[in-house]
Amino acid sequence: MIKRTGFLMAALLVTVAQLSAQSFQLGIKGGGNLSNFLSTTSASGTSYSAQAGWNAGAFVNFWLGNHFAIAPEVLYTTNGAGIKGTSTGDGNTVNVNSNLHLRYVSLPVMAKVRFTGGFYLEAGPEVSVNVSSSTWQDQSVRNLTNSAELGGAAGLGYQSPIGLGISLRYNVGLTTVNRSSDATWSDVNLRNSAFSLDLFWTLFNNRRLAENW
């Protein structure tokens, strides 16, 4: 009885391992960002403009069947925007016109629905840790911004049978960027917003999975 139970457990473990191996893909990705700020209480005379950046990282596709996958990612990504306005201090008014650079380590978890031909849609939440090291008007950006951010993302893409692909994604912050009510840009309700255009390459099981799409 013990031997039979042990044999059945071993067979089950082997089966699970084989199924996991057949539906698992490791991927690398990278590309460009176009980021800006969303604001609901912008100070009079203050405006924001898009700035270019980049992202890079890795992800894993866990396919549940042939057309649906859960894909956790780890990304290093840039955000921020150009800020134009005025700053008043010590009785002087100074024109502000420069870029605020933000850096994050982001952890998205995307749900992917793939269609015949290789095209797919994706959406999911993400948590981003602020690792900015730049300064803003002689102040540390880390002192003016929150240490973490909760956001969401949605997009579409194409994955070829050999694993090469391209994706376009929109990311939006659900929590605010700045934590200081007297920040230089005079706005306490800024949220990150960015479009990302990436190239990626997946390893393992590309042709096997493509046969079923």
KAMO-V456836 format. One record per backbone hydrogen bond with DSSP energy under -1.0 kcal/mol. NH is the residue of the N-H (numbers start at 1). CO is the residue of the C=O. If there is no record, write none. Layout:
BEGIN
((NH:CO) (NH:CO))
END
This chain:
BEGIN
((5:1) (6:2) (7:3) (8:4) (9:5) (10:6) (11:7) (12:8) (13:9) (14:10) (15:11) (16:12) (17:13) (18:14) (19:15) (20:16) (21:17) (22:18) (25:61) (27:59) (28:201) (29:57) (30:199) (31:55) (32:197) (33:53) (34:195) (35:51) (36:193) (38:191) (46:43) (47:84) (49:82) (51:35) (53:33) (55:31) (56:76) (57:29) (58:74) (59:27) (60:72) (61:25) (62:70) (63:23) (64:68) (69:112) (70:62) (71:110) (73:108) (74:58) (75:106) (76:56) (77:104) (78:54) (79:102) (81:100) (82:49) (83:98) (84:47) (85:96) (87:94) (89:92) (92:89) (94:87) (96:85) (98:83) (100:81) (102:79) (104:77) (105:129) (106:75) (107:127) (109:125) (110:71) (111:123) (112:69) (113:121) (114:67) (115:119) (118:115) (120:157) (121:113) (122:155) (123:111) (124:153) (126:151) (127:107) (128:149) (129:105) (130:147) (131:103) (136:139) (141:134) (144:141) (145:141) (146:177) (149:128) (151:126) (152:172) (153:124) (154:170) (155:122) (156:168) (157:120) (158:166) (159:118) (160:164) (163:160) (165:200) (166:158) (167:198) (168:156) (169:196) (170:154) (171:194) (172:152) (173:192) (174:150) (175:150) (177:190) (179:144) (183:180) (186:183) (191:38) (193:36) (194:171) (195:34) (196:169) (197:32) (198:167) (199:30) (200:165) (201:28) (202:163) (203:26) (209:205) (210:206) (211:207) (212:209) (213:210))
END
